[in-house]
Amino acid sequence: MKSDLYAAINQIAAERNIPREAILRGIEDALITAYRRIAGTDQNVAVKLDLQSGDARVFERRTVVEDIEDEALEVSLDEARRAN
């Protein structure tokens, strides 16, 4: 079953003649901005929208390193493996 979000994006794309991908990028960017503002963070995050369910997932992007210098930007190899 497709979500209301999916239907709304398709309707806007058709009515305004805007590529669906552009609308998705705009929504994802807005969610990233909102997340950073609410969480009070500057962390590098990504948002993935599931148009079938309407769910949005936020992912924190960090670099895997041997020696952590900045915990907000880096993660150890062991921790990354545990998180899969």
C-alpha positions as CSV (number, residue, x, y, z in Angstrom):
1,M,0.0,0.0,0.0
2,K,1.4,3.4,-1.0
3,S,1.5,6.2,1.5
4,D,-0.3,9.5,1.4
5,L,3.2,11.1,1.1
6,Y,3.7,9.1,-2.1
7,A,0.4,10.3,-3.6
8,A,1.1,13.9,-2.6
9,I,4.5,13.9,-4.1
10,N,3.2,12.5,-7.4
11,Q,0.3,15.0,-7.4
12,I,2.6,18.0,-6.9
13,A,5.1,16.7,-9.5
14,A,2.3,16.3,-12.1
15,E,0.5,19.6,-11.3
16,R,3.7,21.8,-11.2
17,N,5.7,19.8,-13.8
18,I,8.5,19.3,-11.3
19,P,10.7,16.2,-11.3
20,R,9.7,13.9,-8.5
21,E,13.3,13.5,-7.4
22,A,13.6,17.3,-6.9
23,I,10.6,17.2,-4.6
24,L,12.1,14.3,-2.7
25,R,15.4,16.1,-2.3
26,G,13.6,19.2,-1.0
27,I,11.7,17.2,1.6
28,E,14.9,15.3,2.7
29,D,16.8,18.6,3.0
30,A,14.0,20.1,5.0
31,L,13.9,17.1,7.3
32,I,17.7,17.3,7.8
33,T,17.4,21.0,8.7
34,A,14.6,20.3,11.1
35,Y,16.5,17.4,12.8
36,R,19.6,19.5,13.3
37,R,17.6,22.4,14.7
38,I,15.6,20.2,17.1
39,A,18.6,18.1,18.1
40,G,20.8,21.1,18.5
41,T,23.6,19.5,16.5
42,D,25.7,20.2,13.5
43,Q,26.4,16.5,12.8
44,N,26.5,15.2,9.3
45,V,23.2,13.4,8.9
46,A,21.2,11.9,6.0
47,V,17.5,11.2,5.6
48,K,16.0,8.3,3.7
49,L,12.3,8.5,2.9
50,D,10.3,5.3,2.3
51,L,7.5,6.3,0.0
52,Q,5.7,3.0,0.3
53,S,5.2,3.4,4.1
54,G,5.7,7.1,4.5
55,D,8.5,6.6,7.1
56,A,11.6,8.8,7.3
57,R,14.8,7.5,8.8
58,V,17.7,9.7,9.9
59,F,21.2,8.4,9.6
60,E,24.3,9.9,11.3
61,R,27.3,9.9,9.0
62,R,30.7,9.3,10.7
63,T,34.1,8.3,9.4
64,V,35.5,5.0,10.6
65,V,39.0,5.6,12.1
66,E,41.5,3.8,14.3
67,D,42.1,6.7,16.7
68,I,39.1,8.9,17.4
69,E,39.8,12.6,17.5
70,D,36.3,14.0,17.2
71,E,33.5,11.7,18.5
72,A,30.8,13.8,16.6
73,L,32.5,13.0,13.3
74,E,34.4,9.7,13.8
75,V,33.7,6.2,15.1
76,S,36.0,3.3,15.9
77,L,36.1,0.2,13.7
78,D,34.8,-1.9,16.6
79,E,31.9,0.4,17.3
80,A,31.0,0.5,13.6
81,R,31.0,-3.3,13.4
82,R,28.7,-3.5,16.4
83,A,26.3,-1.0,14.8
84,N,26.6,-2.9,11.5
